[in-house]
Amino acid sequence: MSKNRFEDVQNLLDEVKEDFAKFYEKDNQAAGTRVRKQMQALKVLAQEIRTEVQDIKNKATAKAAKK
């Protein structure tokens, strides 16, 4: 996983942090909608990263097997 992907996850979490507080502490329903939207985006990003990691692992295994 590249450093950039980690930063993508961090940035997404930083964006949603304030809305978490608004929803859970102040019962702001609109903030809850934004939290759900950002959590879906995080889920998609996590799946992309998982796929990327698995592809890298598979390439390394295939490369090692050729030696």
Buried (B, 14 or more C-beta within 10 A) or exposed (E): EEEEBEEBBEEBEEEBEEBBEBBEEEEBEEBBEBBEEBEEBBEEBEEEBEEEEEEEEEEEEEEEEEE
